[in-house]
Structures are given as C-alpha cells and as structure tokens.
Amino acid sequence: MPGKRTDVISWDEFFMRVAVAASLRSKDPNTQVGACIADTNHRILSVGYNGTPSALNDDEFPWGTDEDPLHDKHNYVIHAEANAILNYRGSLKDMTGATVYVTLFPCHECAKTLVQAGIGEVVYLDDKYDGTEDNLISKNILQRCGIAYRQIALSE
C-alpha cells in the first residue's frame, strides 16, 4: 500500500493562495488585494478583496486617482482586510488569535481594524509601501498591540 503524499503545500501557502485568488475579484485597475482569515484550527473564517461597497455600481465608479475627492477611488474602496472582517457571519470572538493572510501589507486603518477584530498574526506577500509614513504607522500599531507579522513567498 503506497504512503501518503508528502509534497503538499504548507497551510501558510494554502491560505495565501486563497488570498491571491480573492484578489483576482478586485476591479481596481492599479492594485488588487486579497485577504483570507484563518483560525488556529486551519479553518477559513472569511475572505475579502478590495472593492466598492456592494450598493455602489462599480461599472459607473471613478477608478482614477484624481485631485477631485469625488473622483478618487481611495475615498470609496473598502480594503481587503476590512471586507474579510465584514464578510464574516459568525461571532467576532472567533477571530481572536486568527491569522490574516493578505497579498499587500495592511495600511494603518486596516491595522487598527485587525487589532480591534482580535487578529493575532498578519502574514503578507508584498510590502511595496515599506518605509512610507503609513507603513511605519501600521507596523507601529501592530507591534504595540502584540500582533506578529511576517512576509512569505509562494512556491512556483
């Protein structure tokens, strides 16, 4: 009788690939971000991606970055991490100690939201804003609140 497969992907890679798949739903022409929240029992709690609120018609949405706040996407888009929390239909206490897998390191607003939801760890793929003021604030929030964060790479 043959033995079981041993060349399976890790839980980290599995959940990050779910986050990557979620990012493919984003209509944002510049930055597609996905998030997957998994509990300590390796169970997916929720998934989200960056996009407009469900009541906004994203076909008529101003996807640019404009000097006019009414036409700047940043004022309308809900980030992947926030959407993953908002999409969850259980009790937020279930997120206590959970891990969020996100394709882009969280902004400072998402860092605060993750802290408030009880997330215990942030695992991310890309930190393209590393060193910016917002990024430093995010890292400071996570560190001060005892939330670990680490970057991983996906296998080919």
Residue pairs with C-beta under 8 A, 6 or more apart in sequence:
9 17
9 155
11 38
11 42
12 101
12 123
12 152
13 152
13 154
13 155
15 36
15 38
15 44
15 99
15 101
15 123
16 36
16 101
16 103
16 123
16 125
16 152
16 154
17 154
18 34
18 36
18 44
18 47
18 101
19 34
19 35
19 36
19 47
19 80
19 101
19 102
19 103
19 125
20 34
20 103
20 125
20 154
21 34
22 34
22 35
22 36
22 47
22 48
22 49
22 80
23 32
23 33
23 34
23 49
23 50
23 80
23 103
24 32
24 34
24 49
25 34
25 49
25 51
26 32
26 33
26 34
26 49
26 50
26 51
26 80
27 51
27 52
27 58
27 61
27 63
28 50
28 51
28 63
28 73
28 77
29 63
30 65
31 50
31 104
32 49
32 50
32 103
33 49
33 50
33 79
33 80
33 102
33 103
33 104
34 47
34 48
34 49
34 80
34 102
34 103
35 47
35 48
35 49
35 80
35 81
35 83
35 84
35 100
35 101
35 102
35 103
36 44
36 46
36 47
36 84
36 100
36 101
36 102
37 44
37 45
37 46
37 47
37 84
37 85
37 88
37 95
37 98
37 99
37 100
37 101
37 119
38 44
38 45
38 98
38 99
38 101
39 45
39 94
39 95
39 97
39 98
39 99
40 97
40 98
40 99
45 88
45 90
45 94
45 95
45 98
46 84
46 85
46 87
46 88
47 84
47 87
48 80
48 81
48 82
48 83
48 84
48 85
48 86
48 87
49 80
49 83
50 77
50 78
50 79
50 80
50 83
51 58
51 77
51 78
51 83
52 58
52 61
52 76
52 77
52 78
53 76
53 78
56 76
61 73
61 76
62 70
62 71
62 72
62 73
62 76
63 73
64 71
64 72
64 73
65 72
65 73
65 74
66 72
69 75
78 86
79 106
79 107
79 109
79 110
80 102
80 103
80 104
81 100
81 102
81 106
81 110
81 113
81 114
82 109
82 110
82 113
84 100
85 92
85 95
85 113
85 114
85 117
88 94
88 95
92 117
92 118
93 118
95 117
95 118
95 119
96 118
96 120
97 118
97 119
97 120
98 118
98 119
98 120
98 121
99 119
99 120
99 121
99 122
99 123
100 106
100 114
100 119
100 121
100 122
100 123
101 123
101 124
102 122
102 123
102 124
102 125
103 124
103 125
103 126
104 124
104 125
104 126
104 127
104 128
104 129
105 122
105 124
105 126
105 127
105 128
105 129
105 130
105 135
105 138
105 149
105 151
106 114
106 122
106 124
106 138
107 129
107 134
107 135
107 138
108 134
108 137
108 138
108 141
110 138
111 137
111 138
111 139
111 141
111 142
112 141
114 122
114 142
114 147
115 141
115 142
115 145
115 147
119 147
120 147
120 148
121 147
121 148
121 149
121 150
122 142
122 147
122 148
122 149
122 150
123 149
123 150
123 151
123 152
124 149
124 150
124 151
124 152
125 151
125 152
125 153
125 154
127 135
127 151
129 135
139 149
142 148
142 149
